[in-house]
């Protein structure tokens, strides 16, 4: 990198810079004013704050408290996901100095997981924390804002949403239902799943009964397997009784906690179906519009921070947990063979195209996503890809 | 992932959760109180804020303004780096409602780039935005908080610093100089560099004159090359005149702007020497201690957000710029051969060990880093690595 002690302002740099700043304003800040937020102001007396050393004094601000209800698609307490929603809520409260008090509920407490979006759209709840692909019965294009097979990694979807036009398209899609949503956590790369037997060739997928919902399930069906949808709490027993031969869940951190290694000893990567799942914080649009610009900004910043912390947290805990699984529980770690991954890659293109084949907006989202993905794929193949494959393991 | 509609609270989940929350409090929030920050309070009259619908009213807050000086190691206007510092400053001002007004200066405006740390330590400036490895003449352990050869990717260093004990060690190291620092941007994976001729074998590195500073330069020297240190503005001409045969800089986004493709047609990945450079926001410790808890929190949140946005911004712009380089400028994209990468990996272990061979704290930092890296390496080799290598390019 640079150790320049000179300025390098030439035309190229200046142009790239002004274009970057423009896309920043357009892409990230959306409807939120970039200047100082207007809040209720009232002149007041002297501050007794010893830490403030400068002389200029701003007007006093009066805070009114407001309680917002956040439903989630996560089992209450689920590490990394429910806790990300809690962290986001706590930070929003701090940033607004108590003005916004977000109460976070686990799946089933107020709304069943898959009903979170509807309840926020109707105003029954104010906010949700969840995964957009759970709303795919409304529009398959919602999948692109969480994860699609052989799609974007965490860093890539962060780039597309904030700098590649994704956020605007997302707001257009969610806006049809009276909802606005932002990135609010990311699991990073997931795992392909737990298998009771090795799967070396395409033949091994024929007739395989695997718990894998959504678009990932479509890929498994195209491979000749039977994709099933089971709730998290039902998986362990289904593996134990032989109802299923394999299951995916999240990644080493969460999978370790559920003990799947006791029932299936082969653990396959990568998570071709969810290469970096972006999780979302949504809000009823009327509630959003009723917030002050400063409150809107607090929610946006808390979402961005939650995404940052979540990605680091998953990366660290997945790494440590994978060591535990292989060293203490004798899990047999495997990578899908090139034959299998190449076929999955082909199928995934069709699955994504189907997800983007709805109306005009669905097509626009699909095309924007694929355009960025194509650029990401080249970059990843020469940067992080060969790096991670050549670094020695301990 | 989950589509559970049930709670899965068993002992494992509950334990993992409480441990995650504990590490969050310890790891991220550091000295900043997690509760509502104490600020100067004064009772005041009714708010006229129509948006606040609840009835409870908090006391009014009086704001005092304070101007802070931030020196940077970046050429003024440099996209991605100087602009990240500007974004962080703007957000801090917004979050403190104008209390903290951070003035950002380019390298050389107030302090020469490499003097930024000293000027903040002495109190000549309040803050810096830069890269910790620029302070390696004080302690080689600073390298671990930016990037080291064959070290951590962006997501991995985010995990180590916030969840693996890195932040505490960093504060211990910086504290020796009266400075405290946080993550404040990340470039993601960089590129290995621009070469006038192909480098296929180890033999091709013998006698190679390459512009590559710091620990990356040590690796090139071990390979038999001559590593040189040149400021960013001097590289183009050095390539043109044949003073150097090769150069690294940052990645496609920034490299495109400087036009290196006009002088060297082979562009090699990955950035073995900087696989995900974490950039930092530092502050004079006395200035930090004089901030209110709420102001400290605003700086921390703005740093976290800047890191999040920066990583997405680099990923997106590097991807698009690499397409431009290959499609419009006929750049020949190459990956270092397994022979070369394996040797670099061996050398890098020694280079990292040397960087961690100082006193007791240096050793502690090195050992903590290597422990996390070892876990990261296993995870990356089964997750993002094979994924990025098997995804088709367009």
Interface residues (C-beta under 8 A of the other chain):
Chain A: X1 X2 X3 X4 X5 X6 X7 X8 X9 X10 X12 X13 X14 X16 X17 X20 X21 X24 X28 X34 X35 X36 X37 X39 X40 X42 X44 X45 X46 X47 X48 X49 X51 X52 X53 X54 X55 X56 X57 X58 X59 X60 X61 X62 X63 X64 X65 X66 X67 X73 X74 X75 X76 X77 X78 X79 X80 X81 X82 X83 X87 X90 X91 X93 X94 X95 X97 X98 X99 X106 X107 X108 X112 X113 X114 X131 X134 X147 X150 X153 X154 X155 X156 X158 X159 X160 X161 X162 X163 X164 X187 X188 X189 X190 X191 X213 X214 X229 X231 X232 X233 X234 X248 X249 X250 X251 X252 X253 X256 X257 X258 X259 X269 X270 X271 X272 X274 X275 X277 X290 X291 X292 X294 X295 X297 X298 X301 X302 X304 X305 X307 X308 X309 X311 X312 X313 X314 X315 X316 X317 X318 X319 X320 X322 X323 X326 X333 X334 X335 X336 X338 X341 X342 X345 X349 X372 X374 X375 X376 X377 X378 X379 X380 X381 X382 X383 X384 X385 X386 X387 X388 X389 X390 X391 X392 X393 X394
Chain B: X1 X2 X3 X4 X5 X6 X7 X8 X9 X10 X12 X13 X14 X16 X17 X20 X21 X24 X28 X34 X35 X36 X37 X39 X40 X42 X44 X45 X46 X47 X48 X49 X51 X52 X53 X54 X56 X57 X58 X59 X60 X61 X62 X63 X64 X65 X66 X67 X73 X74 X75 X76 X77 X78 X79 X80 X81 X83 X87 X90 X91 X93 X94 X95 X97 X98 X99 X106 X107 X108 X112 X113 X114 X131 X134 X150 X153 X154 X155 X156 X158 X159 X160 X161 X162 X163 X164 X187 X188 X189 X190 X191 X213 X214 X229 X231 X232 X233 X234 X248 X249 X250 X251 X252 X253 X256 X257 X258 X259 X269 X270 X271 X272 X274 X275 X277 X290 X291 X292 X294 X295 X297 X298 X301 X302 X304 X305 X307 X308 X309 X311 X312 X313 X314 X315 X316 X317 X318 X319 X320 X322 X323 X326 X333 X334 X335 X336 X338 X341 X342 X345 X349 X372 X374 X375 X376 X377 X378 X379 X380 X381 X382 X383 X384 X385 X386 X387 X388 X389 X390 X391 X392 X393 X394
